[in-house]
Amino acid sequence: MGYQQELTEAARRETGLDHFGNDSFREGFERLVRSVEDESDLNAIGQEAMRSLIVGLLAQRLQVEDWYARNPEIDRDNTRMRRLQWQSI
């Protein structure tokens, strides 16, 4: 299992969620992980800190996507707000 998959699986285990939403974050995530693997010169503590940070960010994404899926009215509210903003201009 690759490091990227290990990190995403850790976030899934931590949250009990599995839907990351669209893949718009993947390119940046892959670049970050590749940079950490290839370019950083972290000691063991730094490696664990970076792993925890990345897993935490992935877990937040899972939680946001879950919240958004459970509250679809958010999209309608944002559309209504944009209309109101344009009307006030």
C-alpha positions in Angstrom: 0.0 0.0 0.0 1.3 3.4 -1.0 1.8 6.3 1.5 -1.1 8.3 0.0 -3.4 5.4 0.4 -2.2 4.7 3.9 -2.9 8.4 4.8 -6.4 8.3 3.3 -7.2 5.0 5.0 -6.0 6.4 8.4 -8.4 9.4 7.9 -11.3 7.0 7.1 -10.6 4.9 10.2 -10.4 8.0 12.4 -13.7 9.4 11.2 -15.7 6.3 10.1 -16.4 8.1 6.9 -15.3 7.3 3.4 -16.5 10.0 0.9 -13.9 12.6 0.1 -16.1 14.4 -2.4 -14.8 15.4 -5.8 -11.2 14.8 -6.6 -10.2 18.5 -6.8 -7.9 18.1 -3.8 -6.0 15.0 -5.2 -3.4 16.8 -7.3 -2.3 19.0 -4.4 -2.5 16.1 -2.0 -0.3 14.0 -4.3 2.3 16.8 -4.6 2.4 17.3 -0.9 2.9 13.6 -0.1 5.5 13.3 -2.9 7.4 16.4 -1.5 7.3 15.0 2.0 8.6 11.6 0.8 11.2 12.9 -1.6 12.3 16.3 -0.5 11.9 16.7 3.3 14.6 15.6 5.6 12.4 15.0 8.6 13.5 13.0 11.6 11.2 10.4 13.1 9.3 13.0 15.2 8.9 15.3 12.2 7.7 12.5 10.0 5.0 11.5 12.6 4.0 15.2 13.1 3.6 15.6 9.3 1.6 12.3 9.1 -0.7 13.4 11.9 -1.2 16.8 10.2 -2.0 15.3 6.8 -4.4 12.7 8.3 -6.1 15.4 10.3 -6.6 17.5 7.2 -8.0 14.5 5.3 -10.3 13.7 8.3 -11.6 17.3 8.2 -12.4 17.0 4.5 -14.3 13.8 5.2 -16.3 15.5 7.9 -17.1 18.6 5.8 -18.2 16.4 2.9 -20.4 14.3 5.3 -21.9 17.5 6.8 -22.5 18.9 3.4 -24.2 15.7 2.2 -26.4 15.6 5.3 -27.4 19.3 4.8 -28.1 19.8 1.1 -30.1 23.0 1.9 -26.7 24.7 2.2 -26.5 24.8 -1.6 -29.9 26.4 -1.9 -29.1 28.9 0.8 -25.9 29.9 -1.0 -27.7 30.4 -4.3 -30.4 32.5 -2.6 -27.7 34.6 -0.9 -25.9 35.2 -4.3 -29.2 36.4 -5.8 -29.8 38.7 -2.9 -26.3 40.1 -3.2 -26.7 40.8 -6.9 -30.1 42.5 -6.4 -28.6 44.9 -3.8 -25.9 46.1 -6.3 
